[in-house]
């Protein structure tokens, strides 16, 4: 009887040790996945910062271009008329009205 109990105890201990080894392998794999995802997050944050910087630069340049166009439109609308031409009625200048 004692031999049976000892055999059962050995089987339980062996099963527990196998489970422990399996859990350690699973833990190592999960830690590697977490590390890989953390690295990916770091890379994406760097890319996001670069894109935000580029977006700010593009926005600034577009704003400057629009300001230049508005200044040009104001200059065109205030140019003196050539001799003999009747001055057109003042109108609101914009980029799309220049084709008229």
Protein Blocks (a to p, Z undefined) as FASTA:
>chain_A
ZZmmmmmmmmmmmmmmmmmmmmmmmmmmmmmmmmmmmmmmmmmmmmmmmmmmmmmmmmmm
mmmmmmmmmmmmmmmmmpccdehiacdddddddfklmmZZ
